[in-house]
Amino acid sequence: MISKLGRYEVIRELGQGAMGIVYQAKDPLIDRVVAIKTINLGLALDGKDEYEGRFYQEAKAAGRLNHPNIVTIYDVGKSGDIAYIAMEFLQGRELRDIMNDGGLLPLDHVLDIAAQVALGLAYAHEYDIIHRDVKPSNIMVIRDGHVKITDFGIAHMASSAVRTQTGMVLGSPKYMSPEQVMGKEIDQRSDIFSLGVMLYEMLTGQAPFNGDNVNAIMYQTLNAVPAPPHTVNPLVPEMLNFIVAKALAKGVDDRYQNAKDLAADLRACRDTLPISNQQLNVAPVAITGDCKLLDAIPIMNRIDRTGDGVESTTQGLSLTFDSAAATMRLAAMTATNEDVDNLCKTLKMPKASAAEINQLANKLSALSAKPANLRPISYVNQSDRAPERSSNRMLIVVVALVLLGIIAVFIF
């Protein structure tokens, strides 16, 4: 195994693809762990210079993409005949591996994944970047079911290196659009078809176009209309049958014209379904690189879909809260000077200022203020209540005797 690629220090091999090896590496300049995907330029024997130029052009285009559902590309370079792309390192699982675990995924998970992929594609399409190889092995599922599309700008390179004698691009036959099969020029609607194939497979456990060889699969892609997903999986609602049919339309004009519309329909369909309690089998995530932290840590996830779940309005604890400082201010108000000095030594913090103490006192006063519409509750010792109970019993006896006397007068 190589030890360096450019300035990157290779840590270990993550896997092998059609065009090269994927490594986990470290960028020593900023101490960041990255994933590096390599492309062997030596495989492009014909037109190597053109192939290399296209590689850099597509990598540069993909590097402009900054979207939560697209893996981030940091750098591109070359070492000998090995061109490489350094990208965000994700610890999760490929969607293909999750699907291979056995059994169908819950419908709400399927729609969540497909909608996130559609949103990532829509963003890329706005920049005129077509993925060309949308398939489960190019989708990473990480923490909380979050989805990342990988291989933007690389897919075109890999598929372009494998051609038939007529010059037709093969790519991944099961997920190719009809226009891709015929070697025609493609646009964003080709990616939508590929996502439709992936969606069908997630819903039914089988690909819509199958065959014993590549030619048979391509023939079905061009001519066969797959059975509605509901006929294979009765849990699929009718609305989802129409969504899949529109995504898999043979004619580009009959298909979804943009991925945003597909994402909107997938989310609308998801909102009609109950929420499953099943969790995706995704390895723990350790994402390196730039990430934006939330202002609060939610105690419960917010549920904004129909189902048995209850919407949570519980607020989290602000990340700016300093418990040590708060403890110090409270101690300054309630403890002796000696105790405060000892606490200062333990926490290695200065004493709270008079302004901080006054600010905390005002907050405590506001919290302890009694609302006007609430009656205060007094707690009395049970032994103190004994004479009260005795006097009550005497009063009851007297009232009873008076009533008996009155009744006796009327009777006699």
Beta strands, then each sheet from edge to edge (+ up, - down):
strand 1: 4-5
strand 2: 8-16
strand 3: 21-27
strand 4: 32-40
strand 5: 73-79
strand 6: 82-88
strand 7: 93-94
strand 8: 139-141
strand 9: 147-149
strand 10: 296-297
strand 11: 317-318
sheet 1: 1+ 2- 3+ 4- 6+ 5-
sheet 2: 7+ 8- 9+
sheet 3: 10+ 11-
end
